[in-house]
Amino acid sequence: MQIKYVKTVVGWYNVYIIKTGEVINMNPEQFAALCPNVSRKSRLGCLEISVSKAEKLFVA
């Protein structure tokens, strides 16, 4: 599943499902666990995660 992320002014991350536009807000530690290969200096980007990871994040 494709997602995009944007780092906020306070250092948290808004993570969006590209297909639906659904968004969640994550603290830096949660984001690092989800996307360990993304640099902490990165401000925005897109990547693909497994559907199982996405379901854990975006299902209420």
MOPAC internal coordinates of N, CA, C and O (Angstrom, degrees):
PM7 1SCF
backbone

  N    0.0000 0     0.00 0     0.00 0    0    0    0
  C    1.4368 1     0.00 0     0.00 0    1    0    0
  C    1.5266 1   107.90 1     0.00 0    2    1    0
  O    1.2310 1   120.63 1   -45.27 1    3    2    1
  N    1.3119 1   116.41 1   134.73 1    3    2    1
  C    1.4563 1   121.08 1  -178.99 1    5    3    2
  C    1.5288 1   110.62 1   -86.81 1    6    5    3
  O    1.2310 1   121.67 1   -46.06 1    7    6    5
  N    1.3296 1   114.41 1   133.94 1    7    6    5
  C    1.4568 1   120.55 1   175.86 1    9    7    6
  C    1.5224 1   108.92 1  -129.55 1   10    9    7
  O    1.2310 1   121.25 1   -19.82 1   11   10    9
  N    1.3236 1   115.21 1   160.18 1   11   10    9
  C    1.4558 1   120.07 1   169.70 1   13   11   10
  C    1.5153 1   106.77 1  -126.79 1   14   13   11
  O    1.2310 1   121.08 1   -26.46 1   15   14   13
  N    1.3241 1   115.54 1   153.54 1   15   14   13
  C    1.4552 1   119.57 1   179.62 1   17   15   14
  C    1.5196 1   109.81 1  -133.46 1   18   17   15
  O    1.2310 1   121.56 1   -31.40 1   19   18   17
  N    1.3230 1   114.61 1   148.60 1   19   18   17
  C    1.4613 1   122.30 1   178.25 1   21   19   18
  C    1.5208 1   106.67 1  -136.21 1   22   21   19
  O    1.2310 1   120.64 1   -54.06 1   23   22   21
  N    1.3192 1   116.38 1   125.94 1   23   22   21
  C    1.4544 1   120.63 1   177.98 1   25   23   22
  C    1.5259 1   108.90 1   -80.79 1   26   25   23
  O    1.2310 1   120.68 1   -48.13 1   27   26   25
  N    1.3270 1   116.30 1   131.87 1   27   26   25
  C    1.4602 1   120.65 1  -177.60 1   29   27   26
  C    1.5285 1   110.71 1   -83.58 1   30   29   27
  O    1.2310 1   120.92 1    -7.34 1   31   30   29
  N    1.3097 1   115.85 1   172.66 1   31   30   29
  C    1.4586 1   122.37 1   179.54 1   33   31   30
  C    1.5284 1   111.04 1   -60.49 1   34   33   31
  O    1.2310 1   120.03 1   146.12 1   35   34   33
  N    1.3191 1   117.54 1   -33.88 1   35   34   33
  C    1.4639 1   121.45 1  -178.07 1   37   35   34
  C    1.5310 1   113.09 1   -89.54 1   38   37   35
  O    1.2310 1   120.12 1  -177.01 1   39   38   37
  N    1.3415 1   117.38 1     2.99 1   39   38   37
  C    1.4604 1   121.17 1   174.52 1   41   39   38
  C    1.5130 1   116.28 1    95.65 1   42   41   39
  O    1.2310 1   119.63 1   179.90 1   43   42   41
  N    1.3044 1   118.30 1    -0.10 1   43   42   41
  C    1.4515 1   121.05 1   175.13 1   45   43   42
  C    1.5232 1   108.69 1   -85.67 1   46   45   43
  O    1.2310 1   120.14 1    -4.48 1   47   46   45
  N    1.3296 1   117.34 1   175.52 1   47   46   45
  C    1.4600 1   121.77 1  -177.37 1   49   47   46
  C    1.5165 1   110.35 1  -122.92 1   50   49   47
  O    1.2310 1   120.32 1   -46.93 1   51   50   49
  N    1.3188 1   117.00 1   133.07 1   51   50   49
  C    1.4510 1   122.97 1   167.52 1   53   51   50
  C    1.5249 1   106.05 1   -93.99 1   54   53   51
  O    1.2310 1   120.81 1   -58.73 1   55   54   53
  N    1.3196 1   116.05 1   121.27 1   55   54   53
  C    1.4597 1   121.93 1  -177.64 1   57   55   54
  C    1.5290 1   107.79 1  -113.79 1   58   57   55
  O    1.2310 1   120.82 1   -54.77 1   59   58   57
  N    1.3377 1   116.04 1   125.23 1   59   58   57
  C    1.4680 1   123.01 1  -175.31 1   61   59   58
  C    1.5239 1   110.60 1  -115.80 1   62   61   59
  O    1.2310 1   120.52 1   -40.07 1   63   62   61
  N    1.3276 1   116.61 1   139.93 1   63   62   61
  C    1.4609 1   120.77 1   166.41 1   65   63   62
  C    1.5252 1   105.27 1   -81.25 1   66   65   63
  O    1.2310 1   119.97 1   -58.49 1   67   66   65
  N    1.3021 1   117.67 1   121.51 1   67   66   65
  C    1.4650 1   120.76 1  -175.40 1   69   67   66
  C    1.5200 1   111.48 1   -62.87 1   70   69   67
  O    1.2310 1   120.19 1   139.66 1   71   70   69
  N    1.3201 1   117.24 1   -40.34 1   71   70   69
  C    1.4616 1   120.97 1  -175.42 1   73   71   70
  C    1.5335 1   112.92 1   -65.21 1   74   73   71
  O    1.2310 1   120.37 1   141.84 1   75   74   73
  N    1.3391 1   116.90 1   -38.16 1   75   74   73
  C    1.4624 1   119.91 1  -173.84 1   77   75   74
  C    1.5257 1   113.84 1  -109.92 1   78   77   75
  O    1.2310 1   120.16 1   158.72 1   79   78   77
  N    1.3278 1   117.30 1   -21.28 1   79   78   77
  C    1.4532 1   120.76 1  -177.11 1   81   79   78
  C    1.5208 1   113.43 1    83.60 1   82   81   79
  O    1.2310 1   120.32 1  -179.49 1   83   82   81
  N    1.3344 1   116.99 1     0.51 1   83   82   81
  C    1.4614 1   120.74 1   177.69 1   85   83   82
  C    1.5278 1   109.65 1   -61.30 1   86   85   83
  O    1.2310 1   120.24 1   -37.72 1   87   86   85
  N    1.3267 1   117.14 1   142.28 1   87   86   85
  C    1.4614 1   120.75 1  -175.02 1   89   87   86
  C    1.5233 1   111.28 1  -131.99 1   90   89   87
  O    1.2310 1   120.88 1   -35.10 1   91   90   89
  N    1.3288 1   115.93 1   144.90 1   91   90   89
  C    1.4586 1   121.93 1   169.81 1   93   91   90
  C    1.5178 1   107.63 1  -131.70 1   94   93   91
  O    1.2310 1   120.73 1   -22.27 1   95   94   93
  N    1.3169 1   116.20 1   157.73 1   95   94   93
  C    1.4490 1   122.62 1   179.02 1   97   95   94
  C    1.5175 1   107.42 1  -109.61 1   98   97   95
  O    1.2310 1   120.36 1   -49.28 1   99   98   97
  N    1.3493 1   116.91 1   130.72 1   99   98   97
  C    1.4621 1   121.59 1  -176.29 1  101   99   98
  C    1.5217 1   110.52 1  -126.48 1  102  101   99
  O    1.2310 1   120.93 1   -36.00 1  103  102  101
  N    1.3314 1   115.83 1   144.00 1  103  102  101
  C    1.4521 1   118.34 1   173.85 1  105  103  102
  C    1.5337 1   108.80 1   -77.07 1  106  105  103
  O    1.2310 1   119.39 1   -15.16 1  107  106  105
  N    1.3255 1   118.77 1   164.84 1  107  106  105
  C    1.4667 1   121.16 1  -174.84 1  109  107  106
  C    1.5290 1   114.26 1   -59.08 1  110  109  107
  O    1.2310 1   119.80 1   145.00 1  111  110  109
  N    1.3263 1   117.99 1   -35.00 1  111  110  109
  C    1.4613 1   120.47 1  -179.86 1  113  111  110
  C    1.5277 1   111.61 1   -68.43 1  114  113  111
  O    1.2310 1   120.54 1   138.08 1  115  114  113
  N    1.3277 1   116.57 1   -41.92 1  115  114  113
  C    1.4687 1   120.54 1   177.57 1  117  115  114
  C    1.5308 1   109.99 1   -63.58 1  118  117  115
  O    1.2310 1   120.78 1   136.88 1  119  118  117
  N    1.3203 1   116.12 1   -43.12 1  119  118  117
  C    1.4584 1   119.78 1  -178.89 1  121  119  118
  C    1.5286 1   110.54 1   -64.51 1  122  121  119
  O    1.2310 1   119.99 1   138.78 1  123  122  121
  N    1.3382 1   117.63 1   -41.22 1  123  122  121
  C    1.4672 1   121.06 1   179.17 1  125  123  122
  C    1.5282 1   111.00 1   -63.25 1  126  125  123
  O    1.2310 1   120.12 1   144.28 1  127  126  125
  N    1.3277 1   117.37 1   -35.72 1  127  126  125
  C    1.4614 1   120.80 1   177.34 1  129  127  126
  C    1.5263 1   111.13 1   -68.50 1  130  129  127
  O    1.2310 1   120.39 1   142.62 1  131  130  129
  N    1.3291 1   116.85 1   -37.38 1  131  130  129
  C    1.4632 1   121.76 1   179.49 1  133  131  130
  C    1.5295 1   111.46 1   -72.62 1  134  133  131
  O    1.2310 1   120.74 1   138.63 1  135  134  133
  N    1.3271 1   116.18 1   -41.37 1  135  134  133
  C    1.4678 1   122.30 1  -174.36 1  137  135  134
  C    1.5275 1   110.23 1  -128.67 1  138  137  135
  O    1.2310 1   120.02 1  -106.26 1  139  138  137
  N    1.3265 1   117.57 1    73.74 1  139  138  137
  C    1.4694 1   119.93 1  -174.29 1  141  139  138
  C    1.5313 1   114.65 1   -65.98 1  142  141  139
  O    1.2310 1   119.55 1   160.05 1  143  142  141
  N    1.3100 1   118.46 1   -19.95 1  143  142  141
  C    1.4650 1   121.01 1  -178.34 1  145  143  142
  C    1.5234 1   113.81 1   -89.04 1  146  145  143
  O    1.2310 1   120.03 1   178.34 1  147  146  145
  N    1.3312 1   117.54 1    -1.66 1  147  146  145
  C    1.4587 1   121.41 1  -179.92 1  149  147  146
  C    1.5285 1   108.70 1   -88.81 1  150  149  147
  O    1.2310 1   120.53 1   -50.44 1  151  150  149
  N    1.3204 1   116.59 1   129.56 1  151  150  149
  C    1.4599 1   122.00 1   179.17 1  153  151  150
  C    1.5254 1   110.90 1   -63.68 1  154  153  151
  O    1.2310 1   120.65 1   -36.13 1  155  154  153
  N    1.3122 1   116.36 1   143.87 1  155  154  153
  C    1.4701 1   120.74 1   176.51 1  157  155  154
  C    1.5276 1   111.48 1   -67.00 1  158  157  155
  O    1.2310 1   120.23 1   162.91 1  159  158  157
  N    1.3250 1   117.17 1   -17.09 1  159  158  157
  C    1.4620 1   121.63 1   178.82 1  161  159  158
  C    1.5299 1   112.52 1   -83.83 1  162  161  159
  O    1.2310 1   120.53 1   167.71 1  163  162  161
  N    1.3192 1   116.58 1   -12.29 1  163  162  161
  C    1.4610 1   121.28 1  -177.89 1  165  163  162
  C    1.5216 1   110.88 1   -66.31 1  166  165  163
  O    1.2310 1   120.62 1   -43.76 1  167  166  165
  N    1.3249 1   116.41 1   136.24 1  167  166  165
  C    1.4635 1   122.15 1   179.98 1  169  167  166
  C    1.5218 1   112.74 1   -98.31 1  170  169  167
  O    1.2310 1   120.05 1   145.34 1  171  170  169
  N    1.3265 1   117.51 1   -34.66 1  171  170  169
  C    1.4565 1   121.40 1   178.97 1  173  171  170
  C    1.5132 1   109.17 1  -157.65 1  174  173  171
  O    1.2310 1   121.59 1   -19.14 1  175  174  173
  N    1.3098 1   114.56 1   160.86 1  175  174  173
  C    1.4554 1   119.37 1   179.50 1  177  175  174
  C    1.5110 1   110.59 1   173.59 1  178  177  175
  O    1.2310 1   121.56 1     2.36 1  179  178  177
  N    1.3227 1   114.61 1  -177.64 1  179  178  177
  C    1.4524 1   120.35 1   176.00 1  181  179  178
  C    1.5169 1   108.23 1  -139.44 1  182  181  179
  O    1.2310 1   121.17 1   -26.30 1  183  182  181
  N    1.2960 1   115.37 1   153.70 1  183  182  181
  C    1.4524 1   121.14 1   179.60 1  185  183  182
  C    1.5044 1   109.51 1  -162.14 1  186  185  183
  O    1.2310 1   121.24 1    -3.18 1  187  186  185
  N    1.3119 1   115.23 1   176.82 1  187  186  185
  C    1.4503 1   120.75 1  -179.51 1  189  187  186
  C    1.5238 1   108.74 1  -115.86 1  190  189  187
  O    1.2310 1   121.01 1   -46.56 1  191  190  189
  N    1.3356 1   115.68 1   133.44 1  191  190  189
  C    1.4567 1   121.47 1   175.68 1  193  191  190
  C    1.5212 1   107.97 1  -122.20 1  194  193  191
  O    1.2310 1   121.00 1   -16.49 1  195  194  193
  N    1.3180 1   115.70 1   163.51 1  195  194  193
  C    1.4612 1   119.07 1  -179.89 1  197  195  194
  C    1.5274 1   110.03 1   -69.90 1  198  197  195
  O    1.2310 1   121.28 1   -25.64 1  199  198  197
  N    1.2968 1   115.16 1   154.36 1  199  198  197
  C    1.4607 1   120.81 1   179.71 1  201  199  198
  C    1.5273 1   109.79 1   -63.28 1  202  201  199
  O    1.2310 1   119.95 1   143.26 1  203  202  201
  N    1.3270 1   117.69 1   -36.74 1  203  202  201
  C    1.4679 1   119.82 1  -179.91 1  205  203  202
  C    1.5260 1   111.31 1   -63.64 1  206  205  203
  O    1.2310 1   119.70 1   140.14 1  207  206  205
  N    1.3306 1   118.17 1   -39.86 1  207  206  205
  C    1.4680 1   120.98 1   176.09 1  209  207  206
  C    1.5287 1   110.45 1   -64.45 1  210  209  207
  O    1.2310 1   120.45 1   136.77 1  211  210  209
  N    1.3083 1   116.75 1   -43.23 1  211  210  209
  C    1.4592 1   121.13 1  -179.17 1  213  211  210
  C    1.5335 1   111.02 1   -63.97 1  214  213  211
  O    1.2310 1   120.07 1   139.50 1  215  214  213
  N    1.3243 1   117.47 1   -40.50 1  215  214  213
  C    1.4567 1   120.65 1   179.96 1  217  215  214
  C    1.5274 1   111.37 1   -62.76 1  218  217  215
  O    1.2310 1   120.31 1   141.58 1  219  218  217
  N    1.3305 1   117.01 1   -38.42 1  219  218  217
  C    1.4644 1   120.81 1   178.15 1  221  219  218
  C    1.5171 1   111.27 1   -64.74 1  222  221  219
  O    1.2310 1   120.45 1   145.30 1  223  222  221
  N    1.3259 1   116.74 1   -34.70 1  223  222  221
  C    1.4731 1   120.84 1  -177.07 1  225  223  222
  C    1.5153 1   113.00 1   -80.90 1  226  225  223
  O    1.2310 1   120.33 1   133.84 1  227  226  225
  N    1.3251 1   116.98 1   -46.16 1  227  226  225
  C    1.4474 1   121.19 1  -167.21 1  229  227  226
  C    1.5172 1   115.05 1   -97.37 1  230  229  227
  O    1.2310 1   119.34 1   174.48 1  231  230  229
  N    1.3089 1   118.86 1    -5.52 1  231  230  229
  C    1.4744 1   121.26 1   177.93 1  233  231  230
  C    1.5176 1   107.99 1   -91.75 1  234  233  231
  O    1.2310 1   120.90 1   -53.59 1  235  234  233
  N    1.3113 1   115.89 1   126.41 1  235  234  233
  C    1.4780 1   120.89 1  -176.85 1  237  235  234
  C    1.5017 1   112.81 1   -74.55 1  238  237  235
  O    1.2310 1   120.10 1   180.00 1  239  238  237

